[in-house]
Amino acid sequence: MPYILLVLAVMAETIGTTALQASQQFSRAGPSIVVVVAYAISFYLLALVLRSVPVGVAYALWSGLGIVFIALIGFAVFGQRLDWPAILGLAMILGGIVVIHLFSKAAPH
């Protein structure tokens, strides 16, 4: 169950960050409201995850997945390109997430 909540928290954070870009520095009301609501949901869900997952592990997974998803959305929605070092860095983040999930005794399985 904590991983389902964590995935939902990442999705909400990703929606909020996407809306942050669309808000044009909070000059558009609709996307700005989405930012606030999505971040509030994300932090609430992350707080629930922290009941059973150590804060370091939860935050590493939450932020790492969020970074990767936002990079993909930036490419697909906003046409933002990444160079090879950025792609390599994102791959390393994903690798770290896999290592934590598969091998860490601190992460609930």
C-alpha positions in Angstrom: 0.0 0.0 0.0 2.7 2.6 0.7 4.1 2.2 -2.8 0.6 2.9 -4.3 0.4 6.1 -2.2 3.9 7.0 -3.2 3.1 6.6 -6.9 0.0 8.7 -6.4 2.1 11.3 -4.6 4.6 11.4 -7.5 1.7 11.7 -10.0 0.3 14.7 -8.1 3.7 16.3 -7.8 4.3 15.8 -11.6 0.9 17.4 -12.4 1.7 20.3 -10.1 5.1 20.9 -11.7 3.7 20.6 -15.2 1.0 23.2 -14.2 3.8 25.4 -12.7 5.3 25.6 -16.2 1.9 26.3 -17.7 1.1 29.0 -15.1 3.7 31.2 -16.6 5.1 32.4 -13.3 1.7 32.3 -11.6 0.3 34.8 -14.1 -2.5 32.4 -15.2 -5.1 31.6 -12.6 -6.2 28.1 -13.7 -2.8 26.4 -13.8 -1.8 28.3 -10.6 -4.7 26.8 -8.7 -3.7 23.3 -10.1 -0.2 23.9 -8.8 -1.3 24.6 -5.2 -3.9 21.7 -5.1 -1.6 19.2 -6.7 1.3 20.0 -4.4 -1.0 19.8 -1.4 -2.2 16.4 -2.4 1.3 15.2 -3.2 2.7 16.3 0.2 -0.3 14.8 2.0 0.2 11.5 0.3 3.9 11.6 1.0 3.2 12.2 4.6 1.0 9.0 4.7 3.9 7.1 3.0 6.2 8.2 5.8 4.2 6.1 8.3 5.8 3.0 6.9 8.8 4.0 4.7 11.9 5.8 6.1 12.0 9.4 5.1 15.3 9.1 3.1 14.0 6.2 1.0 10.5 7.8 0.5 12.0 11.1 -0.5 14.6 9.5 -2.8 11.9 7.6 -4.7 9.4 10.5 -4.7 12.0 13.1 -6.0 13.8 10.7 -8.3 10.6 9.5 -10.1 9.3 13.1 -10.2 12.5 14.2 -11.9 12.4 11.5 -14.5 8.6 12.0 -15.2 9.0 15.8 -15.5 11.9 15.4 -17.9 9.7 13.2 -20.1 6.8 15.6 -19.9 9.1 18.5 -20.6 10.2 16.7 -23.8 6.7 15.5 -24.8 4.6 18.6 -23.9 6.9 21.6 -23.9 9.5 20.4 -26.6 12.4 20.7 -24.1 15.4 18.7 -25.3 18.0 17.0 -23.1 21.6 16.4 -24.0 23.4 13.1 -23.4 24.8 14.0 -20.0 21.3 14.9 -18.8 19.9 11.6 -20.2 22.8 9.7 -18.5 22.0 11.4 -15.2 18.3 10.5 -15.5 19.3 6.9 -16.2 21.5 6.9 -13.1 18.5 8.2 -11.1 16.4 5.4 -12.4 19.1 2.9 -11.6 19.3 4.2 -8.1 15.5 3.7 -7.7 15.8 0.1 -8.9 18.7 -0.6 -6.5 16.7 0.8 -3.6 13.6 -1.1 -4.5 15.3 -4.4 -5.2 18.1 -4.5 -2.6 17.5 -2.1 0.3 16.5 -3.6 3.6 15.2 -0.1 4.6 12.5 -0.1 1.9 9.4 -2.2 2.6 8.8 -5.0 0.1 
